[in-house]
């Protein structure tokens, strides 16, 4: 698969520091040093597309176009904004799908297992966890997402403590899991979580045939039993009527 580098920012060039220069100057310098080729397929380093807008309606059109291409969203930058390393502010912002979710409802899922963490998450002993819904027709839990982001440190710790008591050696017979989604550790069907997602998409990997895009934990549902999770049939209906 031919790789390309999509360049979107320039901070330092030939001994000159561009961090305090306005974005428009950084962009112009980036475009100037990038080798142009009329055939995009032959370009290795590509300056990403940008458009200057002053109307909210046009920004929405650009955003909707990005989402239609299955991208996460767009980045908007102030023309005269400087670059502030490690700082949040209004010189640039991410406009993401999660701010324009297609799904209004949350989904109750069963935690089926988890993978060991890497880096900072080695402290938690957990880097991602697998969740599923109930296929009531076949009496099996089918997978819809493996979640590795969107939790606070406290939530990771709470999930690990809950899971530690439920570890089992083998995958339960009523768990339907594709090989690509298998876990390092399986746990008994006990923990129910409420998940918010931006979209329900078709999936060849997850055994529900559907997957949650950009899933994140809303809360633990200690008041619900495994049989109370969202059913596959309910999820299919949600996918059919989600905002297009």
C-alpha positions, 0 to 999 in steps of 0.5 A, spaced: 500 500 500 503 506 497 504 511 503 503 518 503 504 524 508 499 529 509 502 535 511 498 540 515 503 544 519 510 547 519 513 550 525 521 550 523 524 551 517 532 552 515 533 555 522 527 559 522 522 558 528 515 559 525 511 558 532 510 565 533 508 567 526 501 567 524 498 561 521 497 564 514 505 565 514 506 558 516 501 555 511 504 559 505 511 557 507 509 549 508 506 550 501 512 553 498 517 548 500 512 542 498 514 539 491 508 539 487 505 534 482 499 535 477 498 527 478 496 527 486 497 519 485 504 520 484 505 525 490 508 522 496 508 529 501 501 532 500 499 538 503 492 537 506 486 541 503 484 547 506 479 552 505 478 559 508 470 560 510 467 566 513 460 563 513 457 558 518 453 554 513 459 553 509 463 550 515 457 545 516 458 543 508 465 542 509 464 538 516 458 534 513 463 532 507 468 530 511 463 525 515 461 522 509 468 520 507 468 516 514 473 521 517 472 524 524 471 531 523 475 537 521 480 542 524 478 549 524 484 554 525 484 562 526 488 565 520 492 570 524 493 565 530 500 563 533 502 556 534 501 554 542 505 548 544 501 544 549 496 549 550 488 549 548 485 555 546 481 558 540 487 558 535 485 552 533 479 547 534 477 540 532 470 539 530 468 532 531 463 527 529 462 526 537 459 534 537 454 532 531 452 525 533 447 521 529 445 517 535 440 520 540 440 514 544 445 510 549 446 503 548 447 498 554 452 493 553 455 487 556 463 487 558 466 480 555 473 481 556 479 485 556 486 486 553 492 488 557 494 495 557 501 498 554 504 505 556 501 508 561 495 503 562 500 498 564 498 501 571 491 499 570 492 492 567 487 494 562 488 497 555 481 496 552 475 492 553 470 488 549 463 489 549 457 486 546 449 486 546 444 480 546 442 476 540 436 473 543 434 469 538 440 465 538 441 466 546 448 469 545 452 475 546 455 478 540 460 483 539 459 491 537 466 494 540 473 494 543 473 500 547 480 503 548 479 511 549 474 515 553 475 513 560 478 517 566 483 514 570 478 513 575 473 509 570 479 504 568 481 503 575 473 501 577 473 497 571 479 493 572 477 492 580 470 489 577 473 485 572 478 482 577 473 478 581 470 475 574 476 473 570 475 466 567 480 461 563 476 460 557 471 464 553 464 462 555 460 458 550 454 464 549 460 469 547 460 469 539 467 473 538 471 473 531 478 471 532 480 478 530 476 481 536 478 476 542 481 478 548 487 477 553 482 476 559 475 473 559 470 475 564 464 472 566 457 476 564 456 480 569 458 488 568 453 492 564 456 499 561 452 504 558 455 506 552 455 513 547 457 512 540 456 517 534 454 512 529 452 504 528 456 502 522 456 495 518 462 491 521 465 484 518 469 483 524 464 484 530 459 478 530 453 483 531 454 485 524 454 492 526 459 496 530 459 502 534 463 508 531 467 512 536 464 509 543 465 511 550 463 510 556 457 514 559 457 510 566 456 503 569 449 500 570 450 496 576 442 496 576 442 492 570 443 484 569 446 481 563 439 479 560 437 487 560 442 489 555 440 492 548 438 486 544 441 485 537 434 486 534 434 493 538 441 495 535 439 493 528 433 498 528 437 504 531 442 503 525 436 503 520 433 509 523 439 513 525 440 520 522 443 520 515 
